[in-house]
Amino acid sequence: MEVEISDTGHGIPQGVMARLFEPFFTTKEGKGGLGLGLSVVYGIVKRHQGTIDVASEVGRGTTVTVGLPGGVTEAIITGLQATPGAE
């Protein structure tokens, strides 16, 4: 399964792209960000033998693509179906 999420925002500068998944890296100093969110996502995706790719162009936007192998996808769907109210 592959999920692609895109926006037409400001885009991410190359210097930030190089550090995007580093733990505690943030561009929100003093604004409440700890810099752990993308690092955690990266770890979860890799732990499930998945892929995560970020393509960005300053002034045009960003696309994040997450790929997970079939067995993981089936487990997620099964878990959602077993969760009350998850329809």
HTML snippet that shows the backbone in 3Dmol.js (N, CA, C, O; Angstrom):
<script src="https://3Dmol.org/build/3Dmol-min.js"></script>
<div id="view" style="width:600px;height:400px;position:relative"></div>
<script>
const pdb = `
ATOM      1  N   MET A   1       0.843  -1.153   0.000  1.00  0.00           N
ATOM      2  CA  MET A   1       0.000   0.000   0.000  1.00  0.00           C
ATOM      3  C   MET A   1       0.900   1.230   0.000  1.00  0.00           C
ATOM      4  O   MET A   1       1.929   1.272   0.674  1.00  0.00           O
ATOM      5  N   GLU A   2       0.486   2.219  -0.767  1.00  0.00           N
ATOM      6  CA  GLU A   2       1.234   3.466  -0.805  1.00  0.00           C
ATOM      7  C   GLU A   2       0.255   4.614  -0.580  1.00  0.00           C
ATOM      8  O   GLU A   2      -0.823   4.662  -1.172  1.00  0.00           O
ATOM      9  N   VAL A   3       0.655   5.526   0.281  1.00  0.00           N
ATOM     10  CA  VAL A   3      -0.146   6.715   0.570  1.00  0.00           C
ATOM     11  C   VAL A   3       0.690   7.935   0.205  1.00  0.00           C
ATOM     12  O   VAL A   3       1.849   8.060   0.600  1.00  0.00           O
ATOM     13  N   GLU A   4       0.072   8.828  -0.557  1.00  0.00           N
ATOM     14  CA  GLU A   4       0.772  10.040  -0.966  1.00  0.00           C
ATOM     15  C   GLU A   4      -0.024  11.246  -0.480  1.00  0.00           C
ATOM     16  O   GLU A   4      -1.229  11.344  -0.707  1.00  0.00           O
ATOM     17  N   ILE A   5       0.668  12.157   0.190  1.00  0.00           N
ATOM     18  CA  ILE A   5       0.039  13.365   0.727  1.00  0.00           C
ATOM     19  C   ILE A   5       0.802  14.555   0.170  1.00  0.00           C
ATOM     20  O   ILE A   5       2.026  14.629   0.284  1.00  0.00           O
ATOM     21  N   SER A   6       0.064  15.495  -0.440  1.00  0.00           N
ATOM     22  CA  SER A   6       0.694  16.667  -1.048  1.00  0.00           C
ATOM     23  C   SER A   6       0.052  17.942  -0.548  1.00  0.00           C
ATOM     24  O   SER A   6      -1.116  17.963  -0.160  1.00  0.00           O
ATOM     25  N   ASP A   7       0.842  19.010  -0.565  1.00  0.00           N
ATOM     26  CA  ASP A   7       0.297  20.331  -0.288  1.00  0.00           C
ATOM     27  C   ASP A   7       0.899  21.333  -1.271  1.00  0.00           C
ATOM     28  O   ASP A   7       1.845  21.026  -1.996  1.00  0.00           O
ATOM     29  N   THR A   8       0.344  22.505  -1.276  1.00  0.00           N
ATOM     30  CA  THR A   8       0.853  23.575  -2.140  1.00  0.00           C
ATOM     31  C   THR A   8       1.368  24.720  -1.277  1.00  0.00           C
ATOM     32  O   THR A   8       1.204  25.893  -1.611  1.00  0.00           O
ATOM     33  N   GLY A   9       1.996  24.354  -0.160  1.00  0.00           N
ATOM     34  CA  GLY A   9       2.502  25.340   0.792  1.00  0.00           C
ATOM     35  C   GLY A   9       3.828  25.944   0.366  1.00  0.00           C
ATOM     36  O   GLY A   9       4.131  26.027  -0.824  1.00  0.00           O
ATOM     37  N   HIS A  10       4.607  26.361   1.337  1.00  0.00           N
ATOM     38  CA  HIS A  10       5.868  27.061   1.101  1.00  0.00           C
ATOM     39  C   HIS A  10       6.972  26.157   0.575  1.00  0.00           C
ATOM     40  O   HIS A  10       7.923  26.641  -0.039  1.00  0.00           O
ATOM     41  N   GLY A  11       6.864  24.868   0.801  1.00  0.00           N
ATOM     42  CA  GLY A  11       7.940  23.955   0.447  1.00  0.00           C
ATOM     43  C   GLY A  11       8.995  23.912   1.537  1.00  0.00           C
ATOM     44  O   GLY A  11       8.972  24.713   2.471  1.00  0.00           O
ATOM     45  N   ILE A  12       9.921  22.967   1.409  1.00  0.00           N
ATOM     46  CA  ILE A  12      10.952  22.767   2.430  1.00  0.00           C
ATOM     47  C   ILE A  12      12.320  23.049   1.813  1.00  0.00           C
ATOM     48  O   ILE A  12      12.680  22.427   0.813  1.00  0.00           O
ATOM     49  N   PRO A  13      13.083  23.970   2.386  1.00  0.00           N
ATOM     50  CA  PRO A  13      14.421  24.257   1.864  1.00  0.00           C
ATOM     51  C   PRO A  13      15.341  23.033   1.951  1.00  0.00           C
ATOM     52  O   PRO A  13      15.177  22.193   2.836  1.00  0.00           O
ATOM     53  N   GLN A  14      16.306  22.934   1.031  1.00  0.00           N
ATOM     54  CA  GLN A  14      17.228  21.792   0.982  1.00  0.00           C
ATOM     55  C   GLN A  14      17.938  21.551   2.311  1.00  0.00           C
ATOM     56  O   GLN A  14      18.094  20.398   2.713  1.00  0.00           O
ATOM     57  N   GLY A  15      18.365  22.585   2.992  1.00  0.00           N
ATOM     58  CA  GLY A  15      19.056  22.423   4.269  1.00  0.00           C
ATOM     59  C   GLY A  15      18.191  21.750   5.320  1.00  0.00           C
ATOM     60  O   GLY A  15      18.690  20.999   6.158  1.00  0.00           O
ATOM     61  N   VAL A  16      16.916  22.017   5.275  1.00  0.00           N
ATOM     62  CA  VAL A  16      15.968  21.388   6.209  1.00  0.00           C
ATOM     63  C   VAL A  16      15.673  19.960   5.753  1.00  0.00           C
ATOM     64  O   VAL A  16      15.577  19.053   6.580  1.00  0.00           O
ATOM     65  N   MET A  17      15.530  19.756   4.440  1.00  0.00           N
ATOM     66  CA  MET A  17      15.244  18.411   3.907  1.00  0.00           C
ATOM     67  C   MET A  17      16.302  17.413   4.364  1.00  0.00           C
ATOM     68  O   MET A  17      15.981  16.268   4.685  1.00  0.00           O
ATOM     69  N   ALA A  18      17.556  17.842   4.393  1.00  0.00           N
ATOM     70  CA  ALA A  18      18.656  16.952   4.769  1.00  0.00           C
ATOM     71  C   ALA A  18      18.546  16.478   6.213  1.00  0.00           C
ATOM     72  O   ALA A  18      19.120  15.449   6.571  1.00  0.00           O
ATOM     73  N   ARG A  19      17.819  17.212   7.040  1.00  0.00           N
ATOM     74  CA  ARG A  19      17.738  16.890   8.479  1.00  0.00           C
ATOM     75  C   ARG A  19      16.327  16.509   8.918  1.00  0.00           C
ATOM     76  O   ARG A  19      16.084  16.337  10.112  1.00  0.00           O
ATOM     77  N   LEU A  20      15.419  16.379   8.000  1.00  0.00           N
ATOM     78  CA  LEU A  20      13.998  16.220   8.274  1.00  0.00           C
ATOM     79  C   LEU A  20      13.663  15.135   9.297  1.00  0.00           C
ATOM     80  O   LEU A  20      12.781  15.327  10.134  1.00  0.00           O
ATOM     81  N   PHE A  21      14.359  14.001   9.237  1.00  0.00           N
ATOM     82  CA  PHE A  21      14.022  12.867  10.104  1.00  0.00           C
ATOM     83  C   PHE A  21      14.940  12.743  11.320  1.00  0.00           C
ATOM     84  O   PHE A  21      14.867  11.754  12.049  1.00  0.00           O
ATOM     85  N   GLU A  22      15.794  13.726  11.544  1.00  0.00           N
ATOM     86  CA  GLU A  22      16.676  13.700  12.710  1.00  0.00           C
ATOM     87  C   GLU A  22      15.873  13.935  13.984  1.00  0.00           C
ATOM     88  O   GLU A  22      15.061  14.858  14.041  1.00  0.00           O
ATOM     89  N   PRO A  23      16.096  13.098  15.022  1.00  0.00           N
ATOM     90  CA  PRO A  23      15.431  13.348  16.300  1.00  0.00           C
ATOM     91  C   PRO A  23      15.819  14.718  16.856  1.00  0.00           C
ATOM     92  O   PRO A  23      16.985  15.111  16.813  1.00  0.00           O
ATOM     93  N   PHE A  24      14.851  15.417  17.363  1.00  0.00           N
ATOM     94  CA  PHE A  24      14.999  16.723  18.007  1.00  0.00           C
ATOM     95  C   PHE A  24      15.332  17.865  17.043  1.00  0.00           C
ATOM     96  O   PHE A  24      15.595  18.983  17.486  1.00  0.00           O
ATOM     97  N   PHE A  25      15.324  17.603  15.737  1.00  0.00           N
ATOM     98  CA  PHE A  25      15.505  18.705  14.788  1.00  0.00           C
ATOM     99  C   PHE A  25      14.157  19.395  14.612  1.00  0.00           C
ATOM    100  O   PHE A  25      13.154  18.739  14.332  1.00  0.00           O
ATOM    101  N   THR A  26      14.130  20.705  14.773  1.00  0.00           N
ATOM    102  CA  THR A  26      12.896  21.457  14.605  1.00  0.00           C
ATOM    103  C   THR A  26      13.185  22.811  13.973  1.00  0.00           C
ATOM    104  O   THR A  26      14.261  23.382  14.147  1.00  0.00           O
ATOM    105  N   THR A  27      12.227  23.294  13.257  1.00  0.00           N
ATOM    106  CA  THR A  27      12.291  24.656  12.726  1.00  0.00           C
ATOM    107  C   THR A  27      11.359  25.553  13.526  1.00  0.00           C
ATOM    108  O   THR A  27      11.148  26.717  13.184  1.00  0.00           O
ATOM    109  N   LYS A  28      10.802  24.993  14.602  1.00  0.00           N
ATOM    110  CA  LYS A  28       9.821  25.712  15.426  1.00  0.00           C
ATOM    111  C   LYS A  28      10.377  26.065  16.797  1.00  0.00           C
ATOM    112  O   LYS A  28       9.655  25.983  17.791  1.00  0.00           O
ATOM    113  N   GLU A  29      11.629  26.452  16.870  1.00  0.00           N
ATOM    114  CA  GLU A  29      12.232  26.813  18.152  1.00  0.00           C
ATOM    115  C   GLU A  29      11.354  27.831  18.884  1.00  0.00           C
ATOM    116  O   GLU A  29      10.983  28.863  18.324  1.00  0.00           O
ATOM    117  N   GLY A  30      11.030  27.526  20.132  1.00  0.00           N
ATOM    118  CA  GLY A  30      10.232  28.429  20.952  1.00  0.00           C
ATOM    119  C   GLY A  30       8.755  28.450  20.605  1.00  0.00           C
ATOM    120  O   GLY A  30       7.999  29.233  21.181  1.00  0.00           O
ATOM    121  N   LYS A  31       8.327  27.604  19.671  1.00  0.00           N
ATOM    122  CA  LYS A  31       6.914  27.575  19.255  1.00  0.00           C
ATOM    123  C   LYS A  31       6.233  26.260  19.623  1.00  0.00           C
ATOM    124  O   LYS A  31       5.125  25.989  19.160  1.00  0.00           O
ATOM    125  N   GLY A  32       6.872  25.451  20.440  1.00  0.00           N
ATOM    126  CA  GLY A  32       6.218  24.246  20.939  1.00  0.00           C
ATOM    127  C   GLY A  32       6.599  22.945  20.259  1.00  0.00           C
ATOM    128  O   GLY A  32       6.145  21.890  20.702  1.00  0.00           O
ATOM    129  N   GLY A  33       7.404  22.958  19.213  1.00  0.00           N
ATOM    130  CA  GLY A  33       7.782  21.709  18.567  1.00  0.00           C
ATOM    131  C   GLY A  33       9.004  21.090  19.217  1.00  0.00           C
ATOM    132  O   GLY A  33       9.971  21.791  19.514  1.00  0.00           O
ATOM    133  N   LEU A  34       8.969  19.771  19.441  1.00  0.00           N
ATOM    134  CA  LEU A  34      10.112  19.070  20.028  1.00  0.00           C
ATOM    135  C   LEU A  34      11.011  18.453  18.972  1.00  0.00           C
ATOM    136  O   LEU A  34      12.144  18.075  19.272  1.00  0.00           O
ATOM    137  N   GLY A  35      10.524  18.343  17.736  1.00  0.00           N
ATOM    138  CA  GLY A  35      11.318  17.738  16.682  1.00  0.00           C
ATOM    139  C   GLY A  35      11.339  16.228  16.718  1.00  0.00           C
ATOM    140  O   GLY A  35      12.298  15.610  16.257  1.00  0.00           O
ATOM    141  N   LEU A  36      10.298  15.626  17.257  1.00  0.00           N
ATOM    142  CA  LEU A  36      10.250  14.167  17.346  1.00  0.00           C
ATOM    143  C   LEU A  36       9.253  13.532  16.377  1.00  0.00           C
ATOM    144  O   LEU A  36       9.374  12.347  16.067  1.00  0.00           O
ATOM    145  N   GLY A  37       8.288  14.281  15.902  1.00  0.00           N
ATOM    146  CA  GLY A  37       7.200  13.722  15.092  1.00  0.00           C
ATOM    147  C   GLY A  37       7.669  12.945  13.877  1.00  0.00           C
ATOM    148  O   GLY A  37       7.336  11.768  13.737  1.00  0.00           O
ATOM    149  N   LEU A  38       8.431  13.571  12.995  1.00  0.00           N
ATOM    150  CA  LEU A  38       8.868  12.890  11.777  1.00  0.00           C
ATOM    151  C   LEU A  38       9.892  11.804  12.067  1.00  0.00           C
ATOM    152  O   LEU A  38       9.972  10.817  11.336  1.00  0.00           O
ATOM    153  N   SER A  39      10.668  11.973  13.120  1.00  0.00           N
ATOM    154  CA  SER A  39      11.621  10.943  13.516  1.00  0.00           C
ATOM    155  C   SER A  39      10.874   9.673  13.946  1.00  0.00           C
ATOM    156  O   SER A  39      11.278   8.564  13.596  1.00  0.00           O
ATOM    157  N   VAL A  40       9.810   9.836  14.688  1.00  0.00           N
ATOM    158  CA  VAL A  40       8.998   8.701  15.136  1.00  0.00           C
ATOM    159  C   VAL A  40       8.325   8.030  13.940  1.00  0.00           C
ATOM    160  O   VAL A  40       8.327   6.804  13.834  1.00  0.00           O
ATOM    161  N   VAL A  41       7.751   8.825  13.043  1.00  0.00           N
ATOM    162  CA  VAL A  41       7.118   8.273  11.839  1.00  0.00           C
ATOM    163  C   VAL A  41       8.135   7.463  11.035  1.00  0.00           C
ATOM    164  O   VAL A  41       7.841   6.349  10.603  1.00  0.00           O
ATOM    165  N   TYR A  42       9.320   8.016  10.836  1.00  0.00           N
ATOM    166  CA  TYR A  42      10.376   7.332  10.089  1.00  0.00           C
ATOM    167  C   TYR A  42      10.699   5.981  10.734  1.00  0.00           C
ATOM    168  O   TYR A  42      10.814   4.971  10.041  1.00  0.00           O
ATOM    169  N   GLY A  43      10.843   5.969  12.047  1.00  0.00           N
ATOM    170  CA  GLY A  43      11.155   4.726  12.757  1.00  0.00           C
ATOM    171  C   GLY A  43      10.069   3.676  12.610  1.00  0.00           C
ATOM    172  O   GLY A  43      10.367   2.499  12.404  1.00  0.00           O
ATOM    173  N   ILE A  44       8.824   4.086  12.711  1.00  0.00           N
ATOM    174  CA  ILE A  44       7.698   3.147  12.575  1.00  0.00           C
ATOM    175  C   ILE A  44       7.663   2.562  11.168  1.00  0.00           C
ATOM    176  O   ILE A  44       7.526   1.351  10.997  1.00  0.00           O
ATOM    177  N   VAL A  45       7.787   3.421  10.164  1.00  0.00           N
ATOM    178  CA  VAL A  45       7.739   2.970   8.770  1.00  0.00           C
ATOM    179  C   VAL A  45       8.887   2.003   8.491  1.00  0.00           C
ATOM    180  O   VAL A  45       8.670   0.949   7.892  1.00  0.00           O
ATOM    181  N   LYS A  46      10.096   2.342   8.912  1.00  0.00           N
ATOM    182  CA  LYS A  46      11.253   1.474   8.673  1.00  0.00           C
ATOM    183  C   LYS A  46      11.131   0.156   9.428  1.00  0.00           C
ATOM    184  O   LYS A  46      11.529  -0.890   8.915  1.00  0.00           O
ATOM    185  N   ARG A  47      10.586   0.195  10.641  1.00  0.00           N
ATOM    186  CA  ARG A  47      10.424  -1.024  11.440  1.00  0.00           C
ATOM    187  C   ARG A  47       9.503  -2.024  10.740  1.00  0.00           C
ATOM    188  O   ARG A  47       9.610  -3.231  10.958  1.00  0.00           O
ATOM    189  N   HIS A  48       8.609  -1.523   9.907  1.00  0.00           N
ATOM    190  CA  HIS A  48       7.681  -2.379   9.164  1.00  0.00           C
ATOM    191  C   HIS A  48       8.147  -2.614   7.729  1.00  0.00           C
ATOM    192  O   HIS A  48       7.346  -2.970   6.864  1.00  0.00           O
ATOM    193  N   GLN A  49       9.440  -2.414   7.476  1.00  0.00           N
ATOM    194  CA  GLN A  49      10.057  -2.596   6.166  1.00  0.00           C
ATOM    195  C   GLN A  49       9.384  -1.734   5.093  1.00  0.00           C
ATOM    196  O   GLN A  49       9.270  -2.142   3.937  1.00  0.00           O
ATOM    197  N   GLY A  50       8.946  -0.552   5.489  1.00  0.00           N
ATOM    198  CA  GLY A  50       8.312   0.374   4.560  1.00  0.00           C
ATOM    199  C   GLY A  50       9.279   1.424   4.058  1.00  0.00           C
ATOM    200  O   GLY A  50      10.462   1.428   4.396  1.00  0.00           O
ATOM    201  N   THR A  51       8.747   2.304   3.250  1.00  0.00           N
ATOM    202  CA  THR A  51       9.550   3.393   2.692  1.00  0.00           C
ATOM    203  C   THR A  51       8.839   4.715   2.953  1.00  0.00           C
ATOM    204  O   THR A  51       7.614   4.771   3.057  1.00  0.00           O
ATOM    205  N   ILE A  52       9.625   5.765   3.057  1.00  0.00           N
ATOM    206  CA  ILE A  52       9.063   7.104   3.182  1.00  0.00           C
ATOM    207  C   ILE A  52       9.929   8.032   2.335  1.00  0.00           C
ATOM    208  O   ILE A  52      11.154   8.043   2.451  1.00  0.00           O
ATOM    209  N   ASP A  53       9.271   8.800   1.490  1.00  0.00           N
ATOM    210  CA  ASP A  53       9.978   9.685   0.582  1.00  0.00           C
ATOM    211  C   ASP A  53       9.342  11.065   0.658  1.00  0.00           C
ATOM    212  O   ASP A  53       8.119  11.196   0.707  1.00  0.00           O
ATOM    213  N   VAL A  54      10.179  12.087   0.669  1.00  0.00           N
ATOM    214  CA  VAL A  54       9.692  13.465   0.699  1.00  0.00           C
ATOM    215  C   VAL A  54      10.281  14.204  -0.493  1.00  0.00           C
ATOM    216  O   VAL A  54      11.498  14.236  -0.677  1.00  0.00           O
ATOM    217  N   ALA A  55       9.411  14.797  -1.300  1.00  0.00           N
ATOM    218  CA  ALA A  55       9.841  15.626  -2.426  1.00  0.00           C
ATOM    219  C   ALA A  55       9.262  17.015  -2.187  1.00  0.00           C
ATOM    220  O   ALA A  55       8.072  17.157  -1.907  1.00  0.00           O
ATOM    221  N   SER A  56      10.099  18.032  -2.298  1.00  0.00           N
ATOM    222  CA  SER A  56       9.630  19.381  -2.016  1.00  0.00           C
ATOM    223  C   SER A  56      10.330  20.389  -2.906  1.00  0.00           C
ATOM    224  O   SER A  56      11.492  20.224  -3.280  1.00  0.00           O
ATOM    225  N   GLU A  57       9.596  21.431  -3.232  1.00  0.00           N
ATOM    226  CA  GLU A  57      10.148  22.533  -4.002  1.00  0.00           C
ATOM    227  C   GLU A  57       9.713  23.824  -3.326  1.00  0.00           C
ATOM    228  O   GLU A  57       8.519  24.089  -3.181  1.00  0.00           O
ATOM    229  N   VAL A  58      10.683  24.619  -2.916  1.00  0.00           N
ATOM    230  CA  VAL A  58      10.384  25.879  -2.235  1.00  0.00           C
ATOM    231  C   VAL A  58       9.471  26.716  -3.133  1.00  0.00           C
ATOM    232  O   VAL A  58       9.736  26.897  -4.322  1.00  0.00           O
ATOM    233  N   GLY A  59       8.398  27.218  -2.536  1.00  0.00           N
ATOM    234  CA  GLY A  59       7.440  28.035  -3.261  1.00  0.00           C
ATOM    235  C   GLY A  59       6.380  27.250  -4.004  1.00  0.00           C
ATOM    236  O   GLY A  59       5.455  27.841  -4.561  1.00  0.00           O
ATOM    237  N   ARG A  60       6.496  25.916  -4.025  1.00  0.00           N
ATOM    238  CA  ARG A  60       5.542  25.089  -4.774  1.00  0.00           C
ATOM    239  C   ARG A  60       4.813  24.061  -3.915  1.00  0.00           C
ATOM    240  O   ARG A  60       3.663  23.729  -4.202  1.00  0.00           O
ATOM    241  N   GLY A  61       5.454  23.554  -2.872  1.00  0.00           N
ATOM    242  CA  GLY A  61       4.805  22.576  -2.022  1.00  0.00           C
ATOM    243  C   GLY A  61       5.634  21.331  -1.781  1.00  0.00           C
ATOM    244  O   GLY A  61       6.791  21.237  -2.190  1.00  0.00           O
ATOM    245  N   THR A  62       5.010  20.377  -1.106  1.00  0.00           N
ATOM    246  CA  THR A  62       5.686  19.164  -0.656  1.00  0.00           C
ATOM    247  C   THR A  62       4.793  17.957  -0.876  1.00  0.00           C
ATOM    248  O   THR A  62       3.573  18.038  -0.740  1.00  0.00           O
ATOM    249  N   THR A  63       5.419  16.827  -1.222  1.00  0.00           N
ATOM    250  CA  THR A  63       4.712  15.556  -1.334  1.00  0.00           C
ATOM    251  C   THR A  63       5.441  14.535  -0.480  1.00  0.00           C
ATOM    252  O   THR A  63       6.652  14.353  -0.610  1.00  0.00           O
ATOM    253  N   VAL A  64       4.698  13.869   0.392  1.00  0.00           N
ATOM    254  CA  VAL A  64       5.239  12.799   1.232  1.00  0.00           C
ATOM    255  C   VAL A  64       4.580  11.507   0.767  1.00  0.00           C
ATOM    256  O   VAL A  64       3.355  11.428   0.667  1.00  0.00           O
ATOM    257  N   THR A  65       5.396  10.492   0.481  1.00  0.00           N
ATOM    258  CA  THR A  65       4.890   9.194   0.057  1.00  0.00           C
ATOM    259  C   THR A  65       5.358   8.140   1.045  1.00  0.00           C
ATOM    260  O   THR A  65       6.555   7.996   1.295  1.00  0.00           O
ATOM    261  N   VAL A  66       4.401   7.401   1.608  1.00  0.00           N
ATOM    262  CA  VAL A  66       4.698   6.329   2.558  1.00  0.00           C
ATOM    263  C   VAL A  66       4.238   5.017   1.934  1.00  0.00           C
ATOM    264  O   VAL A  66       3.088   4.886   1.514  1.00  0.00           O
ATOM    265  N   GLY A  67       5.151   4.045   1.877  1.00  0.00           N
ATOM    266  CA  GLY A  67       4.821   2.727   1.351  1.00  0.00           C
ATOM    267  C   GLY A  67       4.988   1.683   2.434  1.00  0.00           C
ATOM    268  O   GLY A  67       5.977   1.684   3.167  1.00  0.00           O
ATOM    269  N   LEU A  68       4.008   0.788   2.531  1.00  0.00           N
ATOM    270  CA  LEU A  68       4.069  -0.308   3.499  1.00  0.00           C
ATOM    271  C   LEU A  68       3.825  -1.622   2.771  1.00  0.00           C
ATOM    272  O   LEU A  68       2.986  -1.681   1.872  1.00  0.00           O
ATOM    273  N   PRO A  69       4.550  -2.686   3.149  1.00  0.00           N
ATOM    274  CA  PRO A  69       4.347  -3.980   2.498  1.00  0.00           C
ATOM    275  C   PRO A  69       2.953  -4.543   2.765  1.00  0.00           C
ATOM    276  O   PRO A  69       2.294  -4.165   3.734  1.00  0.00           O
ATOM    277  N   GLY A  70       2.519  -5.440   1.904  1.00  0.00           N
ATOM    278  CA  GLY A  70       1.177  -6.008   1.971  1.00  0.00           C
ATOM    279  C   GLY A  70       0.784  -6.600   3.313  1.00  0.00           C
ATOM    280  O   GLY A  70      -0.334  -6.372   3.775  1.00  0.00           O
ATOM    281  N   GLY A  71       1.663  -7.347   3.946  1.00  0.00           N
ATOM    282  CA  GLY A  71       1.318  -7.962   5.232  1.00  0.00           C
ATOM    283  C   GLY A  71       1.003  -6.934   6.300  1.00  0.00           C
ATOM    284  O   GLY A  71       0.097  -7.135   7.109  1.00  0.00           O
ATOM    285  N   VAL A  72       1.735  -5.844   6.309  1.00  0.00           N
ATOM    286  CA  VAL A  72       1.490  -4.774   7.269  1.00  0.00           C
ATOM    287  C   VAL A  72       0.155  -4.115   6.968  1.00  0.00           C
ATOM    288  O   VAL A  72      -0.620  -3.815   7.876  1.00  0.00           O
ATOM    289  N   THR A  73      -0.107  -3.893   5.682  1.00  0.00           N
ATOM    290  CA  THR A  73      -1.359  -3.274   5.263  1.00  0.00           C
ATOM    291  C   THR A  73      -2.549  -4.118   5.704  1.00  0.00           C
ATOM    292  O   THR A  73      -3.530  -3.587   6.225  1.00  0.00           O
ATOM    293  N   GLU A  74      -2.465  -5.429   5.497  1.00  0.00           N
ATOM    294  CA  GLU A  74      -3.550  -6.322   5.905  1.00  0.00           C
ATOM    295  C   GLU A  74      -3.760  -6.281   7.411  1.00  0.00           C
ATOM    296  O   GLU A  74      -4.901  -6.298   7.872  1.00  0.00           O
ATOM    297  N   ALA A  75      -2.688  -6.228   8.181  1.00  0.00           N
ATOM    298  CA  ALA A  75      -2.798  -6.168   9.643  1.00  0.00           C
ATOM    299  C   ALA A  75      -3.466  -4.872  10.089  1.00  0.00           C
ATOM    300  O   ALA A  75      -4.268  -4.874  11.022  1.00  0.00           O
ATOM    301  N   ILE A  76      -3.137  -3.765   9.425  1.00  0.00           N
ATOM    302  CA  ILE A  76      -3.758  -2.479   9.758  1.00  0.00           C
ATOM    303  C   ILE A  76      -5.256  -2.533   9.478  1.00  0.00           C
ATOM    304  O   ILE A  76      -6.066  -2.121  10.309  1.00  0.00           O
ATOM    305  N   ILE A  77      -5.616  -3.038   8.314  1.00  0.00           N
ATOM    306  CA  ILE A  77      -7.040  -3.126   7.938  1.00  0.00           C
ATOM    307  C   ILE A  77      -7.788  -4.022   8.900  1.00  0.00           C
ATOM    308  O   ILE A  77      -8.888  -3.685   9.338  1.00  0.00           O
ATOM    309  N   THR A  78      -7.198  -5.174   9.238  1.00  0.00           N
ATOM    310  CA  THR A  78      -7.838  -6.094  10.186  1.00  0.00           C
ATOM    311  C   THR A  78      -8.015  -5.436  11.539  1.00  0.00           C
ATOM    312  O   THR A  78      -9.065  -5.580  12.164  1.00  0.00           O
ATOM    313  N   GLY A  79      -7.005  -4.716  11.999  1.00  0.00           N
ATOM    314  CA  GLY A  79      -7.098  -4.012  13.276  1.00  0.00           C
ATOM    315  C   GLY A  79      -8.176  -2.949  13.263  1.00  0.00           C
ATOM    316  O   GLY A  79      -8.905  -2.798  14.243  1.00  0.00           O
ATOM    317  N   LEU A  80      -8.289  -2.212  12.173  1.00  0.00           N
ATOM    318  CA  LEU A  80      -9.322  -1.188  12.063  1.00  0.00           C
ATOM    319  C   LEU A  80     -10.712  -1.802  12.053  1.00  0.00           C
ATOM    320  O   LEU A  80     -11.636  -1.267  12.667  1.00  0.00           O
ATOM    321  N   GLN A  81     -10.863  -2.931  11.352  1.00  0.00           N
ATOM    322  CA  GLN A  81     -12.166  -3.583  11.287  1.00  0.00           C
ATOM    323  C   GLN A  81     -12.588  -4.119  12.659  1.00  0.00           C
ATOM    324  O   GLN A  81     -13.780  -4.226  12.946  1.00  0.00           O
ATOM    325  N   ALA A  82     -11.611  -4.453  13.501  1.00  0.00           N
ATOM    326  CA  ALA A  82     -11.909  -4.994  14.822  1.00  0.00           C
ATOM    327  C   ALA A  82     -12.126  -3.892  15.860  1.00  0.00           C
ATOM    328  O   ALA A  82     -12.504  -4.182  16.995  1.00  0.00           O
ATOM    329  N   THR A  83     -11.893  -2.641  15.487  1.00  0.00           N
ATOM    330  CA  THR A  83     -12.023  -1.529  16.421  1.00  0.00           C
ATOM    331  C   THR A  83     -13.426  -0.944  16.348  1.00  0.00           C
ATOM    332  O   THR A  83     -13.842  -0.468  15.292  1.00  0.00           O
ATOM    333  N   PRO A  84     -14.162  -0.974  17.459  1.00  0.00           N
ATOM    334  CA  PRO A  84     -15.509  -0.408  17.453  1.00  0.00           C
ATOM    335  C   PRO A  84     -15.488   1.076  17.077  1.00  0.00           C
ATOM    336  O   PRO A  84     -14.675   1.845  17.591  1.00  0.00           O
ATOM    337  N   GLY A  85     -16.378   1.462  16.186  1.00  0.00           N
ATOM    338  CA  GLY A  85     -16.504   2.852  15.787  1.00  0.00           C
ATOM    339  C   GLY A  85     -15.484   3.300  14.755  1.00  0.00           C
ATOM    340  O   GLY A  85     -15.396   4.492  14.461  1.00  0.00           O
ATOM    341  N   ALA A  86     -14.713   2.377  14.196  1.00  0.00           N
ATOM    342  CA  ALA A  86     -13.683   2.751  13.229  1.00  0.00           C
ATOM    343  C   ALA A  86     -14.160   2.700  11.785  1.00  0.00           C
ATOM    344  O   ALA A  86     -13.365   2.871  10.861  1.00  0.00           O
ATOM    345  N   GLU A  87     -15.453   2.467  11.588  1.00  0.00           N
ATOM    346  CA  GLU A  87     -15.955   2.346  10.210  1.00  0.00           C
ATOM    347  C   GLU A  87     -15.798   3.627   9.468  1.00  0.00           C
ATOM    348  O   GLU A  87     -16.166   3.711   8.296  1.00  0.00           O
TER     349      GLU A  87
END
`;
const viewer = $3Dmol.createViewer("view");
viewer.addModel(pdb, "pdb");
viewer.setStyle({}, {cartoon: {color: "spectrum"}});
viewer.zoomTo();
viewer.render();
</script>
